[in-house]
Amino acid sequence: MPLFAFYADRPEKHRSDGVNLLVANGTDAEAARAVGTALVGLTPGTLDAFAVVELTDATPPFVVQGHPPVGGRAQTTWPTQGRAGARLAGD
């Protein structure tokens, strides 16, 4: 299943909760956006203005400056707590 990155590509799109990059998989970009939005516990459509990139072997490397990545409790790859020790609202 394809993997997509959604990100705030302009300063005015930055969110106060720090959710400015989200990576999720889905059959297409919109399905992946819905999965990611649900994981974070956001209202559907909240991240519609974010830019999207499909992550493939051709995608250049990138970094995320700031807080480490945060994943849901059902996984063991990423930390499960983000800012101020909070867990993801949709998890």
C-alpha positions as CSV (number, residue, x, y, z in Angstrom):
1,M,0.0,0.0,0.0
2,P,1.4,3.4,-0.9
3,L,2.8,5.6,1.9
4,F,2.2,9.4,1.9
5,A,3.6,12.4,3.8
6,F,1.3,15.3,4.5
7,Y,2.9,18.5,5.6
8,A,2.3,22.2,6.3
9,D,4.1,23.8,3.3
10,R,3.5,27.4,4.4
11,P,4.0,29.1,7.7
12,E,0.4,30.1,8.0
13,K,-0.6,26.4,7.8
14,H,1.5,25.5,10.9
15,R,-0.6,24.1,13.7
16,S,-0.3,25.2,17.3
17,D,-0.5,21.5,18.4
18,G,2.8,20.8,16.5
19,V,1.1,18.4,14.0
20,N,2.8,19.8,10.9
21,L,3.9,16.5,9.3
22,L,1.9,13.3,9.2
23,V,2.8,10.0,7.4
24,A,0.2,7.4,6.7
25,N,-0.5,4.7,4.2
26,G,-3.6,4.1,2.1
27,T,-4.9,3.0,-1.3
28,D,-4.5,6.6,-2.4
29,A,-3.6,10.0,-0.9
30,E,-7.1,10.8,0.4
31,A,-7.5,7.4,2.1
32,A,-4.1,7.9,3.8
33,R,-5.0,11.4,4.8
34,A,-8.2,10.0,6.5
35,V,-6.1,7.4,8.3
36,G,-3.6,10.0,9.6
37,T,-6.3,12.4,10.6
38,A,-8.1,9.8,12.6
39,L,-4.9,8.7,14.3
40,V,-4.3,12.3,15.5
41,G,-8.0,12.6,16.5
42,L,-8.6,15.6,14.2
43,T,-11.9,16.5,12.5
44,P,-12.0,15.1,9.0
45,G,-10.9,17.8,6.5
46,T,-8.6,19.5,9.1
47,L,-5.5,18.7,7.1
48,D,-6.9,19.2,3.6
49,A,-4.7,22.2,3.0
50,F,-1.5,20.3,3.7
51,A,0.7,19.4,0.8
52,V,1.1,15.7,0.0
53,V,4.0,13.7,-1.3
54,E,4.0,9.9,-2.0
55,L,7.0,8.3,-0.4
56,T,8.8,6.1,-2.9
57,D,12.3,4.9,-3.6
58,A,12.7,8.2,-5.6
59,T,11.8,10.5,-2.7
60,P,14.8,12.4,-1.4
61,P,15.8,12.1,2.2
62,F,14.3,14.6,4.7
63,V,14.3,15.4,8.4
64,V,11.7,16.8,10.8
65,Q,13.0,19.6,13.0
66,G,11.5,19.8,16.4
67,H,9.8,17.1,18.4
68,P,10.4,13.4,17.6
69,P,7.9,11.5,15.6
70,V,4.9,10.1,17.6
71,G,3.0,6.9,16.8
72,G,0.0,5.2,18.3
73,R,0.1,2.8,21.2
74,A,-0.4,-0.2,19.0
75,Q,3.1,0.0,17.5
76,T,6.6,-0.1,18.8
77,T,8.6,1.8,16.2
78,W,8.0,5.4,17.3
79,P,7.6,7.1,20.7
80,T,4.0,7.1,21.8
81,Q,4.1,10.4,23.6
82,G,4.5,13.9,22.1
83,R,4.4,17.4,23.4
84,A,4.2,17.6,27.2
85,G,3.8,13.8,27.4
86,A,0.5,13.8,25.6
87,R,-0.6,10.8,23.6
88,L,-2.3,11.0,20.2
89,A,-6.0,11.9,20.7
90,G,-7.3,9.4,18.1
91,D,-5.3,6.5,19.5
